[in-house]
């Protein structure tokens, strides 16, 4: 599975702690992240991650492009709900893409734990099927919003 890992500045410690706790699950998957988040996770855990640009410099959009191409299976995005983000439109677009393409997204540690336990049990078989068929919501190219 391809897993994106993103965290706002005030949540980077949380995603590092999460990655450390679930290292034995995450190590078996392809991991992608925005810049500093990936660096922090890699330094703390030794996990190999493909690092995109930082979120404000386009990293969220790079992950969004993977979602739109049906190349992302799970997004763990630890958001800071108490701090305004200068790239809020990109953050909203990422969540919208997850909804359009049926990609599970966790925006906090509690939801991420539920999803990672499901991943560990094999509950993401639907993503394998979707990737094989190239399907998404079935709305591409129909002109409807």
C-alpha positions as a Markdown table, in Angstrom:
| # | Residue | x | y | z |
|---|---|---|---|---|
| 1 | Unk | 0.0 | 0.0 | 0.0 |
| 2 | Unk | 1.1 | 3.6 | -0.7 |
| 3 | Unk | 0.7 | 5.7 | 2.5 |
| 4 | Unk | 1.1 | 9.5 | 2.7 |
| 5 | Unk | 2.2 | 10.9 | 6.0 |
| 6 | Unk | 1.7 | 14.7 | 6.6 |
| 7 | Unk | 1.7 | 16.8 | 9.7 |
| 8 | Unk | 1.4 | 20.4 | 10.5 |
| 9 | Unk | 4.2 | 21.9 | 12.6 |
| 10 | Unk | 2.4 | 21.5 | 15.9 |
| 11 | Unk | 1.6 | 17.9 | 15.1 |
| 12 | Unk | 5.0 | 16.7 | 13.9 |
| 13 | Unk | 5.9 | 15.2 | 17.3 |
| 14 | Unk | 2.6 | 13.3 | 17.2 |
| 15 | Unk | 3.2 | 11.7 | 13.8 |
| 16 | Unk | 6.7 | 10.8 | 14.8 |
| 17 | Unk | 5.4 | 9.1 | 18.0 |
| 18 | Unk | 2.7 | 7.4 | 15.9 |
| 19 | Unk | 5.3 | 6.2 | 13.3 |
| 20 | Unk | 7.5 | 4.9 | 16.1 |
| 21 | Unk | 4.6 | 3.0 | 17.7 |
| 22 | Unk | 3.5 | 1.4 | 14.4 |
| 23 | Unk | 6.9 | 0.9 | 12.9 |
| 24 | Unk | 6.3 | -2.8 | 12.4 |
| 25 | Unk | 3.2 | -2.1 | 10.3 |
| 26 | Unk | 4.5 | 0.9 | 8.3 |
| 27 | Unk | 7.8 | -0.8 | 7.3 |
| 28 | Unk | 6.0 | -3.1 | 5.0 |
| 29 | Unk | 4.5 | -0.3 | 2.9 |
| 30 | Unk | 5.6 | 2.4 | 0.5 |
| 31 | Unk | 5.7 | 5.7 | 2.5 |
| 32 | Unk | 5.4 | 9.2 | 1.1 |
| 33 | Unk | 5.5 | 12.5 | 3.0 |
| 34 | Unk | 5.9 | 16.2 | 2.8 |
| 35 | Unk | 9.4 | 17.5 | 3.4 |
| 36 | Unk | 10.1 | 18.2 | 7.1 |
| 37 | Unk | 7.6 | 15.6 | 8.3 |
| 38 | Unk | 9.3 | 12.9 | 6.3 |
| 39 | Unk | 12.7 | 14.0 | 7.6 |
| 40 | Unk | 11.6 | 13.8 | 11.2 |
| 41 | Unk | 9.9 | 10.4 | 10.7 |
| 42 | Unk | 13.0 | 9.0 | 9.0 |
| 43 | Unk | 15.4 | 10.3 | 11.6 |
| 44 | Unk | 13.3 | 8.9 | 14.5 |
| 45 | Unk | 12.4 | 5.5 | 13.0 |
| 46 | Unk | 14.8 | 4.7 | 10.2 |
| 47 | Unk | 11.9 | 4.3 | 7.8 |
| 48 | Unk | 12.5 | 5.1 | 4.2 |
| 49 | Unk | 10.0 | 7.7 | 2.8 |
| 50 | Unk | 9.8 | 9.4 | -0.5 |
| 51 | Unk | 9.8 | 13.1 | 0.5 |
| 52 | Unk | 8.0 | 15.7 | -1.5 |
| 53 | Unk | 8.3 | 19.4 | -1.0 |
| 54 | Unk | 7.0 | 20.9 | 2.2 |
| 55 | Unk | 3.2 | 21.5 | 2.3 |
| 56 | Unk | 3.2 | 25.2 | 1.7 |
| 57 | Unk | 5.7 | 24.8 | -1.2 |
| 58 | Unk | 3.5 | 22.3 | -3.0 |
| 59 | Unk | 4.0 | 19.0 | -1.2 |
| 60 | Unk | 0.3 | 18.6 | -0.5 |
| 61 | Unk | -0.4 | 19.1 | -4.2 |
| 62 | Unk | 2.2 | 16.5 | -5.1 |
| 63 | Unk | 0.5 | 14.0 | -2.9 |
| 64 | Unk | -2.9 | 15.1 | -4.3 |
| 65 | Unk | -1.6 | 14.3 | -7.8 |
| 66 | Unk | -0.8 | 10.8 | -6.7 |
| 67 | Unk | -4.3 | 10.5 | -5.3 |
| 68 | Unk | -5.8 | 11.7 | -8.6 |
| 69 | Unk | -3.7 | 9.1 | -10.5 |
| 70 | Unk | -5.0 | 6.3 | -8.3 |
| 71 | Unk | -1.5 | 5.9 | -6.8 |
| 72 | Unk | -2.2 | 6.5 | -3.1 |
| 73 | Unk | -4.1 | 4.2 | -0.7 |
| 74 | Unk | -4.1 | 5.9 | 2.6 |
| 75 | Unk | -3.5 | 9.4 | 3.9 |
| 76 | Unk | -2.4 | 10.2 | 7.5 |
| 77 | Unk | -2.6 | 14.0 | 7.8 |
| 78 | Unk | -2.2 | 15.1 | 11.4 |
| 79 | Unk | -3.8 | 18.6 | 11.2 |
| 80 | Unk | -3.5 | 21.4 | 13.7 |
| 81 | Unk | -7.1 | 22.7 | 14.0 |
| 82 | Unk | -6.0 | 25.7 | 16.2 |
| 83 | Unk | -3.5 | 27.4 | 13.8 |
| 84 | Unk | -4.4 | 29.1 | 10.6 |
| 85 | Unk | -2.5 | 27.6 | 7.6 |
| 86 | Unk | -1.4 | 29.8 | 4.7 |
| 87 | Unk | -2.0 | 27.0 | 2.3 |
| 88 | Unk | -5.5 | 26.1 | 3.6 |
| 89 | Unk | -6.9 | 25.8 | 0.0 |
| 90 | Unk | -4.3 | 23.0 | -0.7 |
| 91 | Unk | -5.2 | 21.2 | 2.5 |
| 92 | Unk | -8.9 | 21.4 | 1.6 |
| 93 | Unk | -8.2 | 20.2 | -1.9 |
| 94 | Unk | -6.3 | 17.2 | -0.5 |
| 95 | Unk | -9.3 | 16.2 | 1.6 |
| 96 | Unk | -11.7 | 16.7 | -1.3 |
| 97 | Unk | -9.5 | 14.4 | -3.5 |
| 98 | Unk | -9.6 | 11.7 | -0.9 |
| 99 | Unk | -13.4 | 11.9 | -0.9 |
| 100 | Unk | -13.6 | 11.8 | -4.7 |
| 101 | Unk | -11.3 | 8.8 | -5.0 |
| 102 | Unk | -12.4 | 6.9 | -1.9 |
| 103 | Unk | -9.1 | 7.2 | -0.1 |
| 104 | Unk | -9.2 | 6.8 | 3.6 |
| 105 | Unk | -7.8 | 9.9 | 5.4 |
| 106 | Unk | -7.1 | 10.4 | 9.1 |
| 107 | Unk | -6.6 | 13.9 | 10.4 |
| 108 | Unk | -5.8 | 13.0 | 13.9 |
| 109 | Unk | -4.0 | 10.2 | 15.8 |
| 110 | Unk | -7.2 | 8.5 | 17.0 |
| 111 | Unk | -8.5 | 8.0 | 13.5 |
| 112 | Unk | -5.0 | 7.0 | 12.3 |
| 113 | Unk | -4.9 | 4.3 | 14.9 |
| 114 | Unk | -8.2 | 2.9 | 13.7 |
| 115 | Unk | -7.0 | 2.9 | 10.1 |
| 116 | Unk | -3.6 | 1.4 | 10.9 |
| 117 | Unk | -5.3 | -1.5 | 12.8 |
| 118 | Unk | -7.5 | -2.1 | 9.8 |
| 119 | Unk | -4.5 | -2.0 | 7.5 |
| 120 | Unk | -2.8 | -4.6 | 9.8 |
| 121 | Unk | -5.8 | -6.9 | 9.6 |
| 122 | Unk | -6.0 | -6.6 | 5.8 |
| 123 | Unk | -9.2 | -4.5 | 5.6 |
| 124 | Unk | -7.9 | -2.4 | 2.7 |
| 125 | Unk | -8.4 | -5.0 | 0.0 |
| 126 | Unk | -10.8 | -2.7 | -1.7 |
| 127 | Unk | -7.9 | -0.4 | -2.6 |
| 128 | Unk | -6.1 | -3.2 | -4.4 |
| 129 | Unk | -9.2 | -3.9 | -6.4 |
| 130 | Unk | -9.7 | -0.2 | -7.2 |
| 131 | Unk | -6.1 | 0.1 | -8.3 |
| 132 | Unk | -6.3 | -2.9 | -10.6 |
| 133 | Unk | -9.5 | -1.7 | -12.2 |
| 134 | Unk | -8.3 | 1.9 | -12.4 |
| 135 | Unk | -11.6 | 3.0 | -11.0 |
| 136 | Unk | -12.6 | 5.9 | -8.8 |
| 137 | Unk | -16.0 | 7.4 | -8.1 |
| 138 | Unk | -17.0 | 6.9 | -11.8 |
| 139 | Unk | -17.4 | 10.6 | -12.3 |
| 140 | Unk | -14.4 | 11.4 | -14.4 |
| 141 | Unk | -15.1 | 13.3 | -17.6 |
| 142 | Unk | -18.9 | 13.5 | -17.1 |
| 143 | Unk | -18.9 | 17.3 | -16.5 |
| 144 | Unk | -20.9 | 17.0 | -13.3 |
| 145 | Unk | -19.7 | 18.6 | -10.1 |
